[in-house]
Amino acid sequence: MKKIVIRSERKINKAVFYDIVYEWENELCKSLKAPLFYAKKYYIGKRDIGETLLYRFGINIEDFFLLRKVAFAFEMFAQYDRGIIQSSHSAICIIDFYPCKKYLHRFYDAYRNVPYLCVSSREVYEYLMEHNPERAIYHLPLSIPDKYRINKNTIFNKKYDLILVGRQNERFEKWLAQYCQTHTLRYVYRKYINHETNEFLYYTSDGEFVCNVVTREDYFNILRLCKLAIYTTPGIEGDPKKNVTNGFSQVTPRYLELLACGCILLGDYPDNPDTKYNELDRFVSRVTSYKQFEETINKLLKQKVNIEEYSNYLEKHYTSVRAKQFEEIISQN
């Protein structure tokens, strides 16, 4: 088995949306018995020759030992231009990727030297394989870190009826406001973001301050208190990102996070390879009209979550499972 190194930006990239990436990296290190390799910044005079030279290109005169190892890294977004030739021993998993046929040649050129190129979306994977079957692409799905594992005996003490968390769909926000005009529903929502401190302030629909979410633990704690959650994939009707996803609509980590917190889900999503792979039809009550929304909320509020079913499903999606899948990918080549 090839030796593996996990390359991380955590010492130079403090963006809050990378916290989950660093959790995945920690789990991969544990499962693969692989060390972390910290990306650095390198400067020549006043010119930054790569925000994360090792992370993005895998080359550093001080670190030739990587040539005998597979250096794995997550990339939040696909790259279309590279200033330096990439390492031929790198493995990259692209998280958010909405391919545009017009620029596919640039994408393939940017990653031409990456032998283990993975994408998290099954929909994108099948699209790329259809357009260039000769280029080896691997499907390495998103996951939930093992530290959030639940079992059939896990108990959640639900305090609030529903939560709106993260990116929202305008269609469902409108329906929720309409529902609350004629029904009693106490829900939690993100009212304010302090971008300087990366603090997310959550309140209830009746004005009570709930919590200040700073860490991933804070985030999971508030999810565990809410019975229902609205979940939609990006790029569908009502999503502000609809015009930038190029028709793709991938499942996001929040789906697995909500299930791991015992939330009952309603929302909307398209039928595509990614939503089918992640079995959204089993866990998300699909809603396409206000009447359906009203009826579904009323029904789900009376329903008990099937924790055993959630637990059995999530066993297939923990990060340790992805570690084994990655080992299989590199062992075949």
C-alpha positions as CSV (number, residue, x, y, z in Angstrom):
1,M,0.0,0.0,0.0
2,K,1.3,3.4,-0.9
3,K,2.1,5.8,2.0
4,I,-0.3,8.7,2.3
5,V,0.1,12.2,3.6
6,I,-2.9,14.6,4.2
7,R,-2.1,18.1,3.1
8,S,-3.9,20.8,5.1
9,E,-4.4,24.6,4.8
10,R,-5.5,25.0,8.4
11,K,-2.5,27.1,9.5
12,I,-3.1,29.7,6.8
13,N,-6.8,29.4,5.9
14,K,-9.1,30.3,8.8
15,A,-12.3,30.6,6.7
16,V,-15.2,29.3,8.8
17,F,-16.5,27.1,5.9
18,Y,-13.2,25.1,6.0
19,D,-13.8,23.8,9.5
20,I,-15.6,20.8,8.2
21,V,-12.7,20.1,5.8
22,Y,-10.3,20.1,8.7
23,E,-12.6,17.6,10.5
24,W,-12.5,15.3,7.5
25,E,-8.7,15.6,7.4
26,N,-8.4,14.6,11.1
27,E,-10.6,11.6,10.5
28,L,-8.6,10.6,7.4
29,C,-5.3,10.9,9.3
30,K,-6.7,8.6,12.0
31,S,-8.2,6.0,9.6
32,L,-5.3,6.0,7.2
33,K,-2.6,6.4,9.8
34,A,-1.4,9.3,7.7
35,P,0.4,12.4,9.0
36,L,-0.8,15.9,8.4
37,F,1.4,18.0,6.1
38,Y,0.8,21.8,6.7
39,A,0.6,24.0,3.6
40,K,2.7,27.2,3.8
41,K,2.9,30.5,2.0
42,Y,6.0,31.3,-0.1
43,Y,7.0,34.7,-1.4
44,I,9.5,36.0,-3.9
45,G,10.0,39.7,-3.2
46,K,6.5,41.2,-3.2
47,R,4.9,38.5,-5.2
48,D,2.9,35.7,-3.7
49,I,3.8,32.6,-5.8
50,G,1.0,30.5,-4.4
51,E,-1.2,31.0,-1.4
52,T,-0.7,27.3,-0.6
53,L,2.1,26.1,-2.7
54,L,2.3,22.6,-1.4
55,Y,-1.4,22.2,-1.2
56,R,-2.0,23.3,-4.7
57,F,1.1,22.1,-6.5
58,G,2.8,19.6,-4.2
59,I,6.3,21.0,-4.9
60,N,8.8,22.4,-2.3
61,I,12.5,22.0,-2.5
62,E,12.5,21.1,1.3
63,D,10.0,18.3,1.0
64,F,11.0,15.9,-1.7
65,F,10.0,13.0,0.6
66,L,6.5,13.5,-0.8
67,L,7.6,12.1,-4.1
68,R,7.4,8.6,-2.5
69,K,4.0,9.3,-1.0
70,V,0.5,10.1,-2.1
71,A,-0.3,13.6,-0.9
72,F,-4.1,14.0,-0.5
73,A,-5.9,17.3,-0.3
74,F,-9.5,18.6,-0.5
75,E,-10.2,21.6,-2.7
76,M,-13.3,23.6,-2.0
77,F,-13.7,24.7,-5.6
78,A,-12.4,23.4,-9.0
79,Q,-9.5,25.3,-10.5
80,Y,-9.3,26.3,-14.1
81,D,-5.8,27.8,-14.2
82,R,-2.6,26.7,-12.6
83,G,0.6,28.7,-12.5
84,I,2.9,25.9,-11.7
85,I,2.9,22.3,-12.9
86,Q,1.3,20.0,-10.3
87,S,2.9,17.1,-8.7
88,S,2.5,13.7,-10.3
89,H,2.0,12.2,-6.8
90,S,-1.0,14.3,-5.7
91,A,-4.5,13.3,-5.0
92,I,-7.2,15.9,-4.9
93,C,-10.9,15.8,-4.0
94,I,-13.0,18.7,-5.4
95,I,-15.9,19.5,-3.1
96,D,-18.0,22.1,-4.9
97,F,-17.9,21.8,-8.7
98,Y,-20.4,23.0,-11.3
99,P,-18.8,22.2,-14.6
100,C,-19.3,24.3,-17.6
101,K,-18.8,22.6,-21.0
102,K,-17.2,25.7,-22.5
103,Y,-14.4,25.6,-20.0
104,L,-13.9,21.8,-19.5
105,H,-10.7,21.8,-21.5
106,R,-9.2,24.3,-19.0
107,F,-10.3,22.1,-16.1
108,Y,-8.7,19.0,-17.6
109,D,-5.5,21.0,-18.4
110,A,-5.3,22.4,-14.9
111,Y,-5.4,18.9,-13.4
112,R,-3.5,17.1,-16.1
113,N,-0.8,15.9,-13.8
114,V,-3.0,14.7,-10.9
115,P,-3.3,10.9,-11.1
116,Y,-5.9,10.6,-8.4
117,L,-8.5,13.2,-9.2
118,C,-11.8,12.8,-7.2
119,V,-15.1,14.7,-7.2
120,S,-17.6,14.5,-4.4
121,S,-20.7,14.7,-6.5
122,R,-22.0,11.6,-8.3
123,E,-23.8,13.8,-10.8
124,V,-20.5,15.6,-11.7
125,Y,-18.6,12.3,-11.8
126,E,-21.0,10.8,-14.3
127,Y,-21.0,14.0,-16.4
128,L,-17.2,14.1,-16.6
129,M,-17.0,10.4,-17.4
130,E,-19.4,10.9,-20.2
131,H,-17.5,13.8,-21.7
132,N,-14.0,12.4,-21.3
133,P,-14.0,8.7,-20.4
134,E,-10.3,8.4,-21.1
135,R,-9.5,10.7,-18.2
136,A,-9.5,8.8,-14.9
137,I,-11.9,10.4,-12.5
138,Y,-13.0,9.0,-9.1
139,H,-16.1,9.4,-7.1
140,L,-15.3,10.2,-3.4
141,P,-18.5,11.3,-1.8
142,L,-18.9,13.8,1.0
143,S,-19.1,12.3,4.5
144,I,-19.8,13.1,8.1
145,P,-16.9,12.9,10.6
146,D,-17.0,9.8,12.8
147,K,-17.0,12.0,15.9
148,Y,-20.7,12.6,15.3
149,R,-21.6,9.0,15.1
150,I,-25.1,8.0,16.4
151,N,-26.6,4.6,17.2
152,K,-30.1,3.2,17.6
153,N,-30.1,4.2,21.3
154,T,-29.1,7.8,20.8
155,I,-31.6,10.2,22.4
156,F,-32.3,13.8,21.4
157,N,-34.2,16.3,23.5
158,K,-36.0,18.4,21.0
159,K,-36.9,21.9,22.2
160,Y,-37.8,23.8,19.0
161,D,-40.2,22.8,16.2
162,L,-37.9,23.6,13.2
163,I,-34.6,25.2,12.2
164,L,-33.5,27.2,9.2
165,V,-29.7,26.8,9.0
166,G,-27.2,27.9,6.4
167,R,-28.1,28.7,2.8
168,Q,-31.8,29.1,2.5
169,N,-34.3,28.7,-0.4
170,E,-36.4,31.8,-0.9
171,R,-39.4,29.7,-1.9
172,F,-39.4,27.8,1.4
173,E,-38.8,31.0,3.4
174,K,-41.9,32.5,1.8
175,W,-44.0,29.4,2.6
176,L,-42.8,29.3,6.2
177,A,-43.8,32.9,6.7
178,Q,-47.2,32.1,5.2
179,Y,-47.6,29.1,7.5
180,C,-46.8,31.0,10.6
181,Q,-49.6,33.5,9.9
182,T,-52.2,30.7,10.6
183,H,-50.3,28.2,12.7
184,T,-48.2,28.2,15.9
185,L,-44.7,27.2,15.1
186,R,-41.6,28.0,17.1
187,Y,-38.6,27.9,14.8
188,V,-34.9,28.9,15.0
189,Y,-33.1,30.9,12.4
190,R,-29.8,32.7,11.8
191,K,-30.5,36.4,12.4
192,Y,-27.0,37.9,12.1
193,I,-23.5,37.1,11.1
194,N,-20.4,38.8,12.5
195,H,-18.0,38.4,9.6
196,E,-15.1,39.7,11.7
197,T,-15.4,37.1,14.4
198,N,-17.2,34.4,12.3
199,E,-20.0,34.4,14.9
200,F,-23.5,33.2,13.9
201,L,-26.3,34.5,16.1
202,Y,-29.4,32.3,16.2
203,Y,-32.9,33.5,17.5
204,T,-36.3,32.0,17.7
205,S,-39.2,33.2,15.6
206,D,-40.6,34.9,18.7
207,G,-37.5,36.9,19.4
208,E,-35.6,34.8,22.0
209,F,-31.8,34.6,21.7
210,V,-30.8,31.0,21.3
211,C,-27.1,30.8,20.9
212,N,-24.0,32.2,19.4
213,V,-22.5,29.6,17.0
214,V,-18.8,29.9,16.8
215,T,-17.6,26.3,16.7
216,R,-18.7,23.2,14.9
217,E,-19.8,21.9,18.3
218,D,-22.0,24.9,18.8
219,Y,-23.5,24.2,15.4
220,F,-24.3,20.6,16.2
221,N,-25.7,21.5,19.6
222,I,-28.3,23.8,18.1
223,L,-29.3,21.2,15.4
224,R,-29.8,18.6,18.1
225,L,-32.5,20.8,19.8
226,C,-34.7,21.1,16.7
227,K,-37.2,18.5,15.5
228,L,-37.7,19.5,11.9
229,A,-35.4,21.1,9.3
230,I,-35.8,22.4,5.8
231,Y,-33.2,21.0,3.4
232,T,-32.9,21.9,-0.3
233,T,-30.1,21.2,-2.7
234,P,-28.4,24.2,-4.4
235,G,-29.4,25.3,-7.9
236,I,-33.1,24.6,-7.7
237,E,-36.0,27.0,-8.0
238,G,-35.8,29.6,-5.2
239,D,-32.1,29.2,-4.6
240,P,-30.0,32.4,-5.1
241,K,-27.2,30.3,-6.5
242,K,-29.4,28.9,-9.3
243,N,-27.6,30.9,-12.0
244,V,-24.1,29.8,-11.0
245,T,-24.6,26.0,-10.7
246,N,-24.9,25.3,-14.4
247,G,-27.8,23.1,-13.9
248,F,-26.1,20.9,-11.3
249,S,-27.5,20.3,-7.9
250,Q,-25.3,18.3,-5.5
251,V,-26.1,17.1,-2.0
252,T,-24.3,19.1,0.6
253,P,-22.7,18.0,4.0
254,R,-25.7,19.6,5.8
255,Y,-27.9,16.8,4.7
256,L,-25.8,14.2,6.7
257,E,-25.3,16.7,9.6
258,L,-29.1,17.1,10.0
259,L,-29.6,13.4,10.0
260,A,-26.9,12.9,12.6
261,C,-28.7,15.4,14.8
262,G,-32.0,13.5,14.6
263,C,-33.8,16.1,12.5
264,I,-36.8,15.2,10.3
265,L,-36.4,16.7,6.9
266,L,-38.7,18.4,4.4
267,G,-37.6,20.3,1.3
268,D,-36.9,19.9,-2.4
269,Y,-34.3,18.4,-4.7
270,P,-34.1,17.1,-8.3
271,D,-33.8,13.5,-9.3
272,N,-30.2,13.2,-10.3
273,P,-27.3,10.7,-9.7
274,D,-26.2,12.5,-6.5
275,T,-29.6,12.7,-4.8
276,K,-30.2,9.1,-5.7
277,Y,-26.8,8.0,-4.4
278,N,-27.5,9.8,-1.1
279,E,-31.1,8.4,-1.0
280,L,-32.8,11.7,-0.4
281,D,-36.1,10.1,-1.3
282,R,-35.9,8.1,2.0
283,F,-35.3,11.0,4.3
284,V,-36.5,14.2,2.8
285,S,-40.2,14.8,2.4
286,R,-40.4,16.5,-1.0
287,V,-42.5,19.6,-1.2
288,T,-43.4,21.6,-4.3
289,S,-46.4,23.7,-3.3
290,Y,-47.6,25.7,-0.3
291,K,-50.4,23.2,0.3
292,Q,-47.9,20.3,0.4
293,F,-45.7,22.4,2.7
294,E,-48.6,23.0,5.2
295,E,-49.7,19.4,5.2
296,T,-46.2,18.1,5.5
297,I,-45.3,20.3,8.5
298,N,-48.5,19.3,10.3
299,K,-47.8,15.6,9.7
300,L,-44.1,15.7,10.6
301,L,-44.6,17.6,13.8
302,K,-46.6,14.6,15.1
303,Q,-44.0,12.1,13.8
304,K,-41.2,10.4,15.8
305,V,-37.8,10.2,14.2
306,N,-36.6,6.7,13.4
307,I,-33.1,6.9,15.0
308,E,-32.3,3.3,14.1
309,E,-33.0,3.9,10.5
310,Y,-30.9,7.1,10.6
311,S,-28.1,5.2,12.4
312,N,-28.0,2.4,9.9
313,Y,-27.9,4.8,6.9
314,L,-25.1,7.0,8.3
315,E,-22.9,3.9,8.8
316,K,-22.3,4.1,5.1
317,H,-21.3,7.8,5.1
318,Y,-18.8,8.3,7.9
319,T,-15.4,9.7,6.9
320,S,-13.7,6.4,8.0
321,V,-15.7,4.7,5.2
322,R,-14.4,7.3,2.7
323,A,-10.8,6.5,3.9
324,K,-11.3,2.9,2.9
325,Q,-12.7,4.0,-0.5
326,F,-9.7,6.2,-1.1
327,E,-7.4,3.3,-0.2
328,E,-9.2,1.2,-2.8
329,I,-8.7,4.0,-5.4
330,I,-5.0,4.2,-5.0
331,S,-4.5,0.5,-4.7
332,Q,-5.9,0.0,-8.1
333,N,-3.3,2.2,-9.8
